[in-house]
Amino acid sequence: MGMFSVSAVIMIAGSRGSYALAGAVTATGLAATAVVAPFTARLVDRFGQARVAVPATALAVLGSLALVLCVHYDAPAWTLFAAYAATATTPNTGGMSRARWAHLHRDDPAALHTANSFEQAADELCFMLGPVLAATLCGALFPEAGTLVGAVLLMSGVLVFAAQRATEPPVTPRTRTVASPLRTPGMPALLAVFLATGAVFGALEVVSIAHAGGAILALQAAGSCAAGLVYGSLRPARNVRLRLLLCLAAMTALMSLPLLAAACSASLPVLAACLLVAGAATAPTMVTGMTLVQRSTRPEQLNEGMTLAVTALLGGIAAGAATGGWLAEHAGTATGYAAPTAAAALALVIAGAGAGAAGRRAG
């Protein structure tokens, strides 16, 4: 899944000579995913992971193949938007995997904490290697290679995942209409935290690419991956909301390091080291946030709840990328690094307000 956006940008920009068109197409796909993903997750909760994930993935793969054909045969620009929007049915495999861990370790918080940490580290590894693999394939073979290989990997991976029926959470029959997880007390504030956290990632990615190229982003992901493995070995927090505040405070502080490095030093190794250290707060923050989502969502709605969190994250990534890109172009990349720092501080403020509201409800 980490290959598709980069592959689409390289393929469309190379064929049509327009990064603006490529960016607009991928943004449309992101917006479509934000709309469709919660409905797909709701179907997963209602009918089971295997029954929904496989056909949903098949539809998404067909959308990717249609995009390849449209680009290759120089179809009108609107067909690119339509084809890429069809990939919005891609199921949230990370959320489904976390739902399985939550089911398997529902009576063991320590084991669930370790599993969630491992899952986040695996995510970081995939989204660290995916863009590199995509760019390599598109450059070494042909522009459509990244999308084609990504489609094959996605379909085969979901088939293997769906075949593991022993770990799939059982479907809980619904005898009455259940309110959306959005109506759960504290969930809107938590989703706002994910939105602001996504803005951290989106802004950091665009500004870093503008400042030093895409390869340097692998260091941030590597720092997050390593931190996720270390975090999984720690004891789970008794007060998860307090732990989230501490993680966000650390993220705010560490995200200021790339800003200082870009503003005070022209040395690329210094910036690289700062990005590596800044990534250390990412995985712990995501693990803690997802743990809160798991605890705030009814078991029969777990996929929908976690997909809402991912949707908020994607929306934040889009907003952060736009903000970071504007700052990098109009104020310089050094100033652009203020965007992820400000977004992390905003997430901290929102989480603090949410924790205060939760305390008042408990009182």
Secondary structure, 3 states (H helix, E strand, C coil): CCCHHHHHHHHHHHHHCCHHHHHHHHHHHHHHHHHHHHHHHHHHHHHCHHHHHHHHHHHHHHHHHHHHHHHHCCCCHHHHHHHHHHHHHCCCHHHHHHHHHHHHCCCCHHHHHHHHHHHHHHHHHHHHHHHHHHHHHHHHCCCCHHHHHHHHHHHHHHHHHHHCHHHCCCCCCCCCCCCCHHHCCCHHHHHHHHHHHHHHHHHHHHHHHHHHCHHHHHHHHHHHHHHHHHHHCCCCCCCHHHHHHHHHHHHHHHHHHHHHHHHHCCCHHHHHHHHHHHHHHHHHHHHHHHHHHHHHCCHHHHHHHHHHHHHHHHHHHHHHHHHHHHHHHHCCHHHHCHHHHHHHHHHHHHHHHHHHHHHHHHC
